[in-house]
Amino acid sequence: MEVLIIGAGIGGLTLGLMLHRAGIACRVFEAAPELKAVGVGINILPHASRELCALGLEDALAKVAVTTREYCFYNRYGQYIYSEPAGRFAGYDVPQFSIHRGDLQMVLLDAFIARAGGDKVILGRRCTRVDYDGGEAVAHFEDANGKPFAPERGTVAVSCEGIHSVLRKQLYPDEGPPKYSGINMWRGVTRWQPFLTGASMIRIGWHHPAKLLIYPIRNDIDGQGRQLVNWVCDIETPQYKARDWNRGGKLEDFLPAMADWHFDWLDVPQFIRSADAILEYPMVDQDPLPRWSFGRLILLGDAAHPMYPRGANGAAQAILDCRALADALKADADPVAALKAYEAKRRPATAEVVLANRKAPPDAILQEVYRRTGDKPFKNIDDVISRAELIALSESYKRVAGYDKERLKAMG
């Protein structure tokens, strides 16, 4: 058996590592001519961290990431609402990591090359289609100028191409563009001295006028103790431009909504103005698909279930997909049946997360406090919402996303 993996992102490289561990041959094909540490921050939640640690990557991740200590919630007046520990600090058996997406990709790439060999990653190959109905999967590629390569053949092919998956479009040509949430996003990274614990994930405000997520992703970047701190600003916006990960954002389009956010632990306007660069794109997802598996072709990660980038769950769900697919291919000698078994396990679970991110996101605590206070300051948070309610809101999302402690303990 040989698996053709289309895309060398987080999903593709994690799948390669898991297939190698299972003794299944694979090759990873990537459209980019070289792989570089690009992007911004993501979080590796406990259910995903457990899988990466089981691959022997904990030490490598700890060297380049920030080990997350806590979640904190504040309103836009800087008033404290709630906090809770994260990862091992919350009693999980693995750490939670906040990490630059490019650093995670490089950790995965280095490990895959060390274990499987550098010849198993083929760059500069843009997949144009896969023939999947015969006795093998046949993948067709072209270079950056549109010149075709000879087809590549394998037992199955896996689309790990992300939200702009060519193979998803091949399977669902009439699906249409991603669905806009009504929320536009601005993101960036800022070099800043540590604040709060120096390992806190902080959520502030709500979408009207603005919601801000902040967390550090690299420690001591300059020998003076400063961190690289990731931030994301969400604002309700009727109009938006098509999603483009490389489109620059403008301060004047969003910073006025946070102009008076001067807290004793962070001056938000100064922090945002100090960003290395700013990117802008809409918060989008797609409706859950009725089917991922087509003969010898299967979808994985954002190619299968693009979701709102809330709760750090996009990368986490892709990593869980990888484990389920590798297990299925190892367990069943019939590869087509294995792909169907993987889909049966992961499609309902990810559909639930996609829908939960729309209706009951991980920052539902902020939404509820906003609703109850009418976006006004409060005298005492206990008069607004009880601690038991806050805990229940937090635990509810963890159960949907699959990283509540009870479930992970039951999985052993």
KEKE-3310 file (N, C-alpha, C; in steps of 0.2 Angstrom, whole numbers, plus 5000, padded with zeros to 4 digits):
npx = (5004:5002:5001:4995:4998:4991:4996:5006:5004:4999:4990:4993:5007:5006:4998:5007:5017:5010:5006:5018:5022:5013:5018:5015:5017:5020:5019:5021:5014:5017:5011:5018:5035:5044:5046:5042:5043:5029:5014:5003:4998:4993:4983:4987:4977:4972:4967:4973:4986:4989:4990:5001:5011:5012:5018:5031:5034:5034:5045:5051:5041:5040:5051:5050:5037:5025:5020:5004:4996:4983:4966:4958:4945:4939:4928:4926:4929:4939:4937:4938:4931:4932:4942:4952:4962:4974:4978:4991:4991:4978:4975:4976:4984:4994:5003:4996:4999:5004:5008:5017:5011:5019:5031:5026:5023:5036:5042:5035:5038:5052:5053:5046:5054:5066:5062:5055:5062:5069:5066:5052:5045:5038:5040:5033:5023:5007:4992:4980:4969:4962:4960:4950:4942:4946:4957:4967:4973:4975:4985:4986:4997:5004:5016:5021:5019:5010:5013:5012:5015:5021:5008:5005:5004:4995:4989:4978:4972:4974:4966:4974:4973:4968:4956:4954:4954:4957:4953:4942:4934:4934:4926:4914:4908:4899:4897:4900:4906:4915:4906:4901:4902:4898:4907:4922:4940:4955:4972:4988:5005:5014:5029:5032:5033:5031:5014:5001:5001:5011:5009:4996:4980:4970:4954:4944:4930:4916:4909:4903:4907:4920:4929:4943:4956:4971:4987:5003:5016:5029:5044:5055:5062:5072:5082:5080:5069:5057:5041:5034:5019:5003:4988:4970:4957:4940:4926:4909:4904:4897:4901:4913:4929:4935:4942:4959:4974:4985:4982:4985:4980:4972:4975:4966:4954:4950:4955:4950:4938:4943:4949:4949:4953:4962:4970:4975:4985:4988:4990:4980:4978:4991:4998:4993:4996:5010:5012:5020:5016:5000:4986:4971:4955:4940:4929:4925:4916:4911:4896:4893:4898:4889:4897:4913:4921:4926:4928:4944:4948:4949:4944:4952:4954:4954:4950:4940:4931:4930:4930:4924:4938:4939:4942:4953:4952:4953:4965:4967:4956:4960:4971:4966:4958:4969:4974:4963:4962:4974:4973:4962:4967:4977:4970:4961:4962:4956:4957:4947:4936:4942:4943:4930:4927:4934:4928:4915:4918:4923:4916:4903:4907:4915:4906:4898:4906:4908:4895:4893:4903:4897:4885:4887:4901:4918:4920:4908:4905:4909:4900:4888:4889:4890:4877:4869:4873:4871:4881:4887:4897:4900:4896:4899:4904:4898:4885:4880:4882:4883:4897:4896:4888:4897:4907:4900:4897:4910:4914:4904:4908:4920:4916:4909:4919:4928:4938:4936:4940:4935:4932:4944:4952:4944:4948:4960)
npy = (4994:5011:5028:5043:5059:5074:5090:5098:5104:5106:5095:5086:5083:5078:5067:5060:5057:5048:5038:5033:5028:5018:5009:5011:5015:5031:5046:5064:5077:5094:5110:5122:5129:5129:5125:5136:5144:5151:5162:5164:5163:5148:5136:5121:5110:5100:5087:5086:5089:5077:5067:5072:5072:5058:5055:5057:5071:5080:5087:5094:5102:5110:5117:5127:5133:5141:5135:5134:5141:5146:5151:5167:5178:5194:5209:5223:5234:5230:5223:5209:5193:5179:5165:5150:5136:5128:5114:5104:5111:5111:5098:5089:5076:5080:5094:5110:5119:5135:5141:5147:5145:5142:5137:5125:5118:5116:5108:5097:5094:5092:5081:5071:5070:5066:5053:5047:5050:5062:5061:5058:5070:5080:5094:5109:5104:5105:5099:5094:5085:5070:5053:5041:5030:5017:5003:5009:5025:5039:5053:5069:5081:5098:5111:5127:5135:5129:5117:5100:5086:5069:5057:5052:5037:5028:5018:5024:5042:5057:5072:5085:5099:5110:5124:5129:5118:5109:5096:5095:5103:5097:5086:5092:5102:5112:5118:5131:5147:5149:5151:5166:5173:5185:5191:5200:5198:5203:5200:5198:5199:5204:5210:5209:5213:5200:5198:5197:5180:5177:5167:5166:5164:5175:5182:5195:5207:5208:5204:5216:5231:5226:5210:5203:5192:5186:5179:5173:5166:5163:5162:5174:5181:5190:5190:5199:5195:5198:5193:5184:5189:5183:5190:5192:5201:5202:5209:5213:5214:5220:5220:5212:5206:5193:5178:5179:5174:5182:5196:5212:5221:5236:5248:5258:5253:5245:5247:5259:5254:5249:5259:5265:5255:5254:5245:5240:5230:5230:5240:5241:5248:5253:5241:5235:5244:5241:5230:5218:5216:5216:5206:5204:5195:5187:5179:5163:5148:5131:5122:5107:5092:5079:5068:5061:5052:5045:5032:5028:5040:5053:5066:5077:5086:5104:5103:5094:5099:5114:5126:5139:5149:5147:5144:5137:5125:5121:5116:5106:5097:5092:5085:5075:5069:5063:5053:5045:5041:5035:5024:5017:5013:5005:4995:4988:4978:4981:4995:5004:5002:5005:5019:5023:5019:5028:5040:5037:5038:5051:5061:5064:5069:5080:5088:5092:5100:5111:5116:5120:5129:5140:5142:5141:5146:5144:5155:5159:5163:5176:5181:5179:5187:5199:5200:5199:5211:5221:5226:5235:5241:5231:5230:5219:5203:5192:5196:5196:5184:5167:5158:5144:5144:5150:5140:5129:5134:5134:5121:5114:5117:5111:5098:5096:5099:5089:5088:5087:5082:5070:5063:5061:5054:5042:5037:5033)
npz = (5000:4996:5000:4993:4997:4997:4998:5010:5022:5039:5041:5031:5033:5047:5044:5036:5046:5054:5046:5043:5055:5057:5048:5034:5018:5011:5001:5000:4992:4987:4982:4983:4979:4989:5006:5020:5036:5038:5041:5055:5073:5081:5091:5100:5105:5120:5115:5102:5105:5112:5102:5095:5104:5106:5095:5097:5098:5108:5115:5104:5101:5113:5113:5103:5105:5116:5131:5136:5149:5155:5152:5149:5152:5148:5148:5137:5144:5151:5162:5173:5169:5170:5172:5169:5171:5159:5148:5155:5167:5170:5173:5163:5154:5145:5138:5133:5118:5112:5097:5083:5067:5057:5063:5069:5057:5052:5063:5061:5047:5048:5057:5049:5037:5043:5048:5037:5025:5014:5001:5001:5001:4989:4981:4973:4965:4959:4962:4950:4947:4953:4948:4953:4953:4948:4950:4957:4964:4954:4952:4946:4941:4940:4936:4942:4930:4923:4917:4914:4924:4924:4928:4945:4954:4966:4981:4987:4988:4997:5000:5007:5006:5011:5013:5001:4992:4978:4975:4982:4975:4963:4967:4971:4962:4961:4973:4977:4984:5000:5015:5022:5038:5043:5051:5050:5050:5058:5059:5067:5073:5087:5094:5111:5128:5141:5148:5161:5165:5156:5148:5144:5137:5130:5130:5124:5125:5113:5097:5093:5099:5095:5096:5104:5103:5111:5112:5117:5106:5104:5115:5123:5111:5108:5117:5127:5134:5127:5119:5105:5101:5096:5089:5086:5079:5079:5070:5068:5051:5037:5023:5014:5008:4996:5003:5007:5011:5011:5010:5015:5030:5036:5049:5051:5048:5058:5071:5077:5084:5096:5102:5115:5124:5136:5147:5164:5163:5149:5136:5123:5110:5108:5108:5096:5086:5086:5079:5069:5056:5047:5044:5034:5033:5029:5041:5038:5033:5028:5023:5031:5022:5013:5010:5011:5005:4990:4981:4979:4984:4996:5008:5020:5035:5033:5020:5020:5031:5033:5045:5056:5062:5077:5094:5091:5084:5070:5066:5076:5074:5061:5064:5072:5062:5055:5063:5064:5051:5048:5057:5052:5039:5043:5049:5040:5026:5014:5005:5001:5009:5021:5019:5020:5032:5040:5036:5041:5055:5057:5050:5056:5068:5066:5059:5069:5076:5067:5066:5080:5081:5075:5082:5096:5101:5108:5114:5120:5133:5133:5124:5131:5143:5137:5132:5144:5151:5142:5136:5145:5158:5173:5191:5199:5194:5198:5200:5188:5181:5186:5193:5191:5180:5171:5171:5165:5152:5147:5148:5140:5127:5126:5127:5114:5105:5108:5118:5132:5148:5154:5143:5136:5146:5146:5134:5136)
capx = (5000:5006:4996:4997:4995:4991:4997:5011:5002:4999:4986:4997:5013:5004:4996:5013:5020:5006:5006:5025:5022:5009:5021:5011:5021:5017:5023:5018:5015:5015:5011:5023:5041:5048:5042:5045:5039:5024:5008:5002:4998:4987:4984:4987:4973:4975:4966:4978:4993:4990:4992:5008:5016:5012:5022:5037:5036:5033:5051:5053:5036:5041:5057:5048:5030:5023:5016:4998:4994:4977:4962:4956:4940:4937:4924:4929:4931:4945:4934:4939:4925:4933:4948:4953:4969:4974:4983:4993:4989:4971:4975:4977:4991:4998:5003:4993:5004:5002:5013:5017:5009:5025:5035:5023:5024:5043:5043:5032:5042:5059:5052:5044:5060:5070:5059:5053:5066:5068:5063:5045:5041:5039:5038:5032:5018:5000:4987:4974:4963:4963:4956:4949:4937:4949:4961:4972:4972:4980:4985:4988:5000:5007:5021:5018:5018:5004:5016:5010:5020:5018:5004:5008:4999:4995:4983:4973:4975:4971:4966:4975:4975:4965:4950:4954:4955:4956:4950:4935:4930:4932:4920:4908:4910:4893:4896:4900:4912:4914:4900:4903:4899:4896:4913:4928:4945:4961:4977:4995:5009:5017:5034:5030:5035:5025:5009:4998:5006:5016:5007:4989:4976:4965:4948:4941:4924:4912:4910:4901:4911:4925:4932:4950:4960:4978:4991:5010:5018:5037:5047:5062:5064:5077:5087:5078:5063:5050:5038:5030:5012:4998:4982:4965:4952:4934:4921:4904:4906:4892:4904:4920:4933:4936:4947:4966:4978:4991:4980:4986:4975:4974:4973:4960:4948:4947:4958:4945:4934:4947:4953:4949:4955:4968:4970:4981:4990:4989:4987:4978:4980:4998:5000:4991:5000:5017:5012:5025:5012:4993:4982:4964:4951:4933:4928:4921:4916:4907:4891:4895:4897:4886:4901:4920:4925:4925:4932:4951:4950:4946:4946:4954:4956:4950:4947:4934:4927:4932:4926:4927:4944:4937:4944:4959:4950:4954:4971:4966:4952:4964:4976:4962:4957:4975:4974:4957:4963:4980:4971:4958:4970:4981:4965:4957:4966:4953:4958:4941:4932:4945:4942:4923:4927:4937:4923:4910:4920:4925:4912:4898:4910:4917:4900:4895:4910:4907:4889:4894:4907:4892:4880:4890:4908:4922:4920:4901:4906:4909:4893:4883:4890:4888:4870:4866:4875:4869:4888:4889:4902:4896:4899:4901:4902:4893:4878:4878:4882:4887:4903:4894:4886:4903:4910:4896:4898:4916:4914:4900:4911:4925:4913:4908:4926:4931:4944:4934:4945:4932:4932:4951:4953:4941:4951:4966)
capy = (5000:5018:5033:5049:5064:5080:5095:5097:5108:5102:5089:5082:5081:5074:5061:5056:5054:5043:5032:5030:5024:5012:5005:5012:5020:5037:5052:5070:5082:5101:5115:5127:5127:5128:5126:5141:5145:5157:5161:5167:5158:5143:5133:5114:5109:5093:5081:5086:5088:5070:5064:5074:5069:5051:5054:5059:5078:5085:5091:5098:5108:5114:5122:5133:5135:5143:5131:5138:5140:5148:5155:5172:5182:5201:5213:5228:5239:5228:5220:5202:5189:5172:5162:5143:5133:5125:5109:5101:5115:5109:5091:5085:5072:5082:5101:5113:5123:5141:5141:5150:5140:5140:5133:5118:5115:5114:5103:5091:5092:5089:5074:5067:5069:5062:5046:5043:5052:5068:5060:5057:5076:5082:5101:5112:5099:5107:5094:5096:5081:5063:5048:5037:5024:5011:4999:5013:5032:5042:5060:5073:5087:5103:5115:5134:5138:5125:5112:5094:5081:5062:5055:5048:5032:5025:5014:5029:5048:5060:5079:5089:5105:5116:5127:5130:5111:5108:5090:5096:5106:5091:5081:5096:5108:5117:5119:5138:5149:5148:5155:5172:5173:5192:5194:5201:5197:5206:5197:5200:5197:5209:5209:5213:5210:5196:5201:5192:5174:5176:5161:5166:5165:5180:5184:5202:5210:5204:5207:5223:5234:5222:5205:5202:5186:5187:5174:5172:5160:5162:5165:5177:5181:5195:5190:5203:5193:5199:5187:5185:5188:5183:5193:5192:5205:5201:5214:5212:5218:5217:5219:5209:5204:5186:5176:5179:5174:5187:5202:5216:5225:5243:5250:5263:5249:5241:5250:5264:5251:5248:5265:5266:5249:5255:5241:5241:5225:5230:5246:5238:5252:5253:5234:5233:5248:5239:5224:5217:5216:5215:5203:5204:5191:5186:5172:5159:5140:5128:5118:5100:5088:5073:5063:5063:5046:5043:5026:5029:5047:5055:5072:5077:5093:5109:5101:5090:5102:5120:5129:5146:5149:5149:5138:5133:5119:5118:5111:5100:5092:5089:5080:5069:5065:5059:5047:5040:5038:5030:5018:5013:5010:4999:4989:4985:4977:4984:5002:5008:5001:5009:5026:5023:5018:5034:5045:5036:5040:5058:5066:5067:5073:5087:5092:5095:5106:5116:5119:5123:5136:5145:5144:5141:5145:5143:5162:5160:5166:5183:5183:5179:5192:5205:5200:5201:5217:5226:5229:5240:5239:5229:5231:5213:5198:5187:5198:5195:5177:5163:5154:5138:5145:5151:5133:5125:5136:5132:5113:5112:5118:5106:5091:5096:5098:5082:5088:5087:5078:5064:5059:5059:5049:5036:5035:5030)
capz = (5000:4996:5001:4990:5002:4993:5003:5015:5028:5046:5040:5027:5037:5052:5042:5034:5052:5057:5042:5044:5062:5056:5043:5028:5014:5008:4998:5001:4986:4989:4976:4984:4977:4995:5013:5024:5042:5037:5045:5062:5078:5082:5097:5100:5111:5123:5111:5097:5108:5114:5096:5093:5109:5105:5089:5100:5096:5113:5116:5099:5101:5118:5112:5099:5107:5123:5135:5138:5156:5157:5148:5153:5148:5150:5144:5133:5148:5155:5168:5173:5170:5171:5170:5170:5169:5152:5147:5161:5173:5171:5175:5157:5154:5140:5138:5128:5116:5108:5093:5076:5062:5053:5068:5069:5051:5052:5067:5057:5041:5050:5059:5043:5033:5047:5048:5031:5020:5011:4994:5001:5001:4983:4980:4966:4962:4960:4960:4946:4948:4954:4945:4959:4952:4946:4955:4960:4963:4949:4954:4940:4944:4935:4939:4943:4924:4920:4913:4917:4926:4923:4934:4951:4956:4973:4983:4989:4988:5002:4999:5013:5003:5015:5012:4993:4989:4971:4974:4984:4970:4958:4969:4972:4957:4961:4980:4978:4988:5007:5018:5026:5045:5045:5055:5047:5055:5057:5063:5067:5078:5090:5099:5117:5135:5144:5153:5165:5166:5150:5144:5145:5131:5133:5125:5127:5122:5109:5090:5092:5093:5093:5100:5103:5105:5111:5116:5115:5103:5105:5120:5123:5104:5107:5122:5132:5137:5124:5116:5099:5103:5091:5090:5081:5080:5075:5070:5063:5045:5032:5017:5015:5002:4996:5007:5004:5017:5011:5010:5021:5033:5038:5056:5052:5047:5064:5078:5081:5088:5102:5104:5122:5127:5140:5153:5168:5161:5142:5132:5117:5104:5107:5106:5090:5082:5086:5075:5063:5050:5049:5038:5034:5029:5032:5044:5033:5033:5023:5026:5031:5016:5014:5009:5010:5002:4983:4979:4982:4985:5003:5010:5027:5037:5030:5013:5022:5035:5035:5051:5059:5066:5084:5098:5089:5082:5064:5066:5080:5070:5056:5067:5074:5056:5053:5068:5062:5044:5048:5060:5047:5034:5046:5052:5035:5020:5009:5006:5000:5015:5026:5019:5022:5040:5043:5035:5046:5062:5058:5047:5060:5074:5063:5057:5075:5078:5062:5068:5086:5081:5072:5087:5103:5101:5114:5118:5122:5139:5132:5121:5137:5147:5133:5131:5150:5153:5137:5134:5150:5164:5179:5197:5201:5189:5201:5199:5181:5179:5192:5191:5189:5173:5167:5170:5161:5146:5145:5147:5134:5120:5126:5125:5107:5102:5110:5123:5139:5152:5155:5136:5135:5151:5144:5128:5138)
cpx = (5004:5000:4999:4994:4996:4991:5001:5010:5002:4995:4990:5003:5011:5002:5002:5016:5016:5006:5013:5025:5018:5012:5018:5015:5017:5021:5018:5020:5013:5016:5017:5030:5046:5044:5045:5040:5035:5018:5008:5001:4992:4989:4983:4983:4974:4973:4971:4985:4994:4993:4999:5013:5017:5017:5030:5039:5036:5039:5052:5048:5038:5046:5055:5041:5030:5018:5010:4997:4987:4973:4959:4951:4939:4932:4929:4931:4937:4943:4935:4932:4926:4939:4948:4960:4968:4979:4985:4991:4982:4970:4975:4984:4996:4998:4998:4998:5001:5008:5012:5016:5015:5030:5032:5024:5031:5045:5040:5036:5049:5058:5050:5050:5065:5068:5058:5058:5064:5065:5055:5041:5043:5036:5037:5027:5011:4996:4981:4968:4966:4958:4956:4945:4940:4953:4966:4970:4977:4980:4989:4991:5003:5011:5017:5016:5012:5007:5015:5016:5017:5014:5007:5002:5001:4989:4977:4976:4970:4972:4968:4977:4972:4958:4949:4956:4953:4952:4943:4931:4929:4926:4914:4909:4904:4892:4896:4905:4910:4909:4903:4899:4896:4901:4919:4934:4951:4966:4984:4999:5013:5023:5033:5032:5029:5021:5005:5003:5012:5014:4999:4986:4970:4960:4945:4935:4920:4912:4908:4902:4917:4927:4939:4953:4967:4981:4998:5012:5025:5039:5053:5065:5070:5082:5085:5071:5056:5048:5035:5023:5007:4991:4977:4959:4946:4929:4916:4904:4901:4896:4911:4923:4934:4942:4954:4971:4984:4989:4982:4980:4977:4971:4967:4954:4945:4950:4953:4940:4937:4951:4954:4950:4962:4967:4976:4987:4991:4986:4986:4980:4987:5001:4999:4995:5007:5017:5017:5022:5004:4990:4975:4960:4945:4933:4923:4921:4912:4902:4894:4893:4893:4891:4908:4924:4922:4930:4939:4953:4946:4948:4948:4955:4951:4947:4941:4929:4929:4927:4929:4933:4943:4939:4949:4958:4951:4960:4970:4962:4955:4968:4972:4960:4963:4975:4969:4959:4969:4977:4966:4962:4975:4976:4962:4961:4963:4953:4952:4937:4935:4944:4934:4923:4929:4931:4917:4911:4920:4920:4906:4901:4912:4911:4897:4899:4909:4901:4890:4898:4902:4888:4883:4897:4911:4922:4913:4901:4905:4902:4888:4883:4888:4880:4866:4867:4873:4875:4889:4894:4897:4900:4903:4899:4897:4886:4875:4877:4886:4893:4901:4891:4892:4907:4906:4896:4905:4916:4910:4904:4917:4922:4912:4914:4930:4937:4942:4938:4942:4933:4940:4954:4951:4945:4958:4973)
cpy = (5006:5023:5040:5055:5071:5086:5094:5102:5103:5096:5084:5079:5076:5067:5057:5053:5048:5037:5029:5026:5018:5007:5005:5017:5026:5042:5058:5075:5089:5106:5120:5125:5126:5129:5131:5142:5152:5156:5165:5161:5153:5140:5125:5112:5102:5087:5080:5085:5081:5066:5066:5072:5062:5050:5056:5066:5083:5089:5096:5104:5112:5119:5128:5136:5138:5138:5135:5136:5141:5151:5161:5176:5189:5204:5219:5234:5236:5224:5212:5198:5182:5170:5154:5141:5129:5119:5105:5104:5114:5102:5086:5081:5074:5090:5104:5118:5129:5141:5144:5144:5137:5135:5126:5115:5112:5109:5096:5089:5089:5082:5069:5065:5065:5054:5043:5045:5058:5067:5059:5064:5079:5089:5103:5107:5102:5102:5097:5092:5074:5058:5043:5031:5017:5007:5002:5020:5035:5049:5063:5079:5092:5107:5122:5137:5134:5119:5105:5090:5074:5061:5051:5043:5029:5021:5019:5036:5052:5068:5082:5096:5111:5118:5128:5124:5111:5101:5090:5099:5101:5087:5085:5102:5113:5119:5127:5140:5148:5153:5160:5172:5180:5195:5194:5200:5201:5203:5199:5197:5203:5207:5213:5209:5206:5200:5195:5186:5174:5170:5160:5167:5169:5182:5190:5204:5205:5208:5214:5227:5230:5216:5204:5196:5187:5181:5174:5166:5158:5166:5168:5177:5186:5195:5195:5201:5194:5193:5189:5184:5188:5186:5192:5196:5203:5206:5212:5217:5216:5216:5216:5207:5196:5184:5176:5180:5179:5194:5207:5220:5232:5245:5254:5259:5246:5244:5255:5260:5249:5253:5267:5260:5250:5251:5242:5236:5225:5236:5243:5242:5252:5247:5233:5237:5245:5232:5224:5218:5214:5212:5204:5199:5189:5179:5168:5151:5138:5123:5111:5096:5082:5067:5065:5058:5045:5038:5027:5036:5049:5062:5072:5085:5098:5108:5097:5095:5109:5123:5136:5145:5151:5143:5134:5126:5116:5114:5105:5095:5089:5084:5074:5065:5061:5053:5042:5037:5033:5023:5014:5010:5004:4993:4985:4984:4980:4992:5007:5008:5005:5016:5027:5023:5025:5039:5044:5038:5048:5063:5069:5071:5080:5091:5095:5101:5112:5120:5123:5129:5141:5147:5145:5140:5145:5150:5164:5163:5174:5186:5183:5185:5199:5205:5202:5208:5223:5230:5235:5237:5236:5230:5225:5207:5193:5189:5197:5188:5173:5160:5147:5138:5146:5144:5129:5127:5134:5124:5111:5112:5112:5099:5091:5095:5092:5082:5089:5081:5071:5060:5057:5054:5042:5033:5032:5033)
cpz = (5000:4996:4997:4994:4998:4997:5009:5021:5034:5045:5036:5030:5043:5050:5039:5040:5054:5053:5042:5050:5061:5051:5036:5024:5011:5005:4999:4995:4988:4983:4977:4982:4983:5001:5017:5030:5041:5040:5051:5067:5078:5089:5096:5106:5114:5118:5105:5099:5110:5108:5094:5098:5108:5099:5091:5098:5102:5115:5111:5099:5107:5117:5108:5101:5114:5126:5138:5145:5158:5151:5152:5149:5152:5145:5141:5137:5153:5161:5168:5174:5172:5169:5172:5168:5162:5152:5154:5167:5175:5173:5169:5157:5149:5140:5132:5125:5112:5104:5086:5072:5059:5057:5068:5063:5050:5057:5064:5051:5043:5053:5053:5039:5037:5047:5042:5025:5016:5004:4995:5001:4994:4982:4973:4962:4963:4958:4956:4946:4950:4951:4951:4959:4950:4952:4958:4960:4959:4950:4948:4943:4938:4939:4939:4936:4920:4916:4917:4918:4924:4929:4939:4953:4963:4975:4984:4988:4993:5001:5006:5011:5006:5012:5004:4990:4982:4970:4977:4979:4964:4960:4970:4968:4958:4968:4981:4983:4996:5009:5023:5032:5046:5049:5050:5052:5053:5061:5062:5072:5080:5094:5105:5123:5137:5148:5155:5166:5161:5146:5145:5138:5133:5127:5128:5122:5118:5102:5089:5098:5091:5098:5099:5106:5105:5115:5113:5111:5102:5111:5119:5116:5103:5112:5128:5135:5133:5120:5109:5101:5097:5093:5085:5083:5076:5076:5065:5057:5039:5025:5018:5008:5002:5000:5004:5010:5017:5010:5016:5024:5035:5045:5056:5051:5053:5071:5081:5086:5095:5105:5111:5127:5131:5146:5157:5166:5153:5139:5125:5111:5103:5105:5099:5085:5081:5082:5070:5056:5052:5043:5039:5030:5033:5036:5040:5035:5027:5026:5026:5025:5018:5013:5008:5005:4995:4981:4982:4984:4992:5004:5018:5029:5034:5023:5014:5026:5037:5040:5052:5063:5073:5088:5096:5087:5075:5063:5070:5077:5064:5059:5070:5068:5054:5057:5065:5055:5044:5052:5056:5042:5036:5047:5046:5029:5014:5009:5005:5006:5021:5026:5021:5029:5043:5042:5040:5053:5062:5055:5052:5066:5072:5061:5063:5077:5074:5065:5075:5086:5078:5078:5094:5103:5107:5118:5120:5128:5138:5129:5127:5141:5143:5133:5138:5153:5148:5135:5138:5155:5169:5185:5200:5196:5192:5201:5192:5179:5185:5189:5189:5182:5168:5165:5165:5154:5143:5143:5141:5128:5120:5124:5118:5103:5103:5114:5130:5142:5153:5148:5135:5140:5149:5138:5130:5135)
residu = (MET:GLU:VAL:LEU:ILE:ILE:GLY:ALA:GLY:ILE:GLY:GLY:LEU:THR:LEU:GLY:LEU:MET:LEU:HIS:ARG:ALA:GLY:ILE:ALA:CYS:ARG:VAL:PHE:GLU:ALA:ALA:PRO:GLU:LEU:LYS:ALA:VAL:GLY:VAL:GLY:ILE:ASN:ILE:LEU:PRO:HIS:ALA:SER:ARG:GLU:LEU:CYS:ALA:LEU:GLY:LEU:GLU:ASP:ALA:LEU:ALA:LYS:VAL:ALA:VAL:THR:THR:ARG:GLU:TYR:CYS:PHE:TYR:ASN:ARG:TYR:GLY:GLN:TYR:ILE:TYR:SER:GLU:PRO:ALA:GLY:ARG:PHE:ALA:GLY:TYR:ASP:VAL:PRO:GLN:PHE:SER:ILE:HIS:ARG:GLY:ASP:LEU:GLN:MET:VAL:LEU:LEU:ASP:ALA:PHE:ILE:ALA:ARG:ALA:GLY:GLY:ASP:LYS:VAL:ILE:LEU:GLY:ARG:ARG:CYS:THR:ARG:VAL:ASP:TYR:ASP:GLY:GLY:GLU:ALA:VAL:ALA:HIS:PHE:GLU:ASP:ALA:ASN:GLY:LYS:PRO:PHE:ALA:PRO:GLU:ARG:GLY:THR:VAL:ALA:VAL:SER:CYS:GLU:GLY:ILE:HIS:SER:VAL:LEU:ARG:LYS:GLN:LEU:TYR:PRO:ASP:GLU:GLY:PRO:PRO:LYS:TYR:SER:GLY:ILE:ASN:MET:TRP:ARG:GLY:VAL:THR:ARG:TRP:GLN:PRO:PHE:LEU:THR:GLY:ALA:SER:MET:ILE:ARG:ILE:GLY:TRP:HIS:HIS:PRO:ALA:LYS:LEU:LEU:ILE:TYR:PRO:ILE:ARG:ASN:ASP:ILE:ASP:GLY:GLN:GLY:ARG:GLN:LEU:VAL:ASN:TRP:VAL:CYS:ASP:ILE:GLU:THR:PRO:GLN:TYR:LYS:ALA:ARG:ASP:TRP:ASN:ARG:GLY:GLY:LYS:LEU:GLU:ASP:PHE:LEU:PRO:ALA:MET:ALA:ASP:TRP:HIS:PHE:ASP:TRP:LEU:ASP:VAL:PRO:GLN:PHE:ILE:ARG:SER:ALA:ASP:ALA:ILE:LEU:GLU:TYR:PRO:MET:VAL:ASP:GLN:ASP:PRO:LEU:PRO:ARG:TRP:SER:PHE:GLY:ARG:LEU:ILE:LEU:LEU:GLY:ASP:ALA:ALA:HIS:PRO:MET:TYR:PRO:ARG:GLY:ALA:ASN:GLY:ALA:ALA:GLN:ALA:ILE:LEU:ASP:CYS:ARG:ALA:LEU:ALA:ASP:ALA:LEU:LYS:ALA:ASP:ALA:ASP:PRO:VAL:ALA:ALA:LEU:LYS:ALA:TYR:GLU:ALA:LYS:ARG:ARG:PRO:ALA:THR:ALA:GLU:VAL:VAL:LEU:ALA:ASN:ARG:LYS:ALA:PRO:PRO:ASP:ALA:ILE:LEU:GLN:GLU:VAL:TYR:ARG:ARG:THR:GLY:ASP:LYS:PRO:PHE:LYS:ASN:ILE:ASP:ASP:VAL:ILE:SER:ARG:ALA:GLU:LEU:ILE:ALA:LEU:SER:GLU:SER:TYR:LYS:ARG:VAL:ALA:GLY:TYR:ASP:LYS:GLU:ARG:LEU:LYS:ALA:MET:GLY)
# end
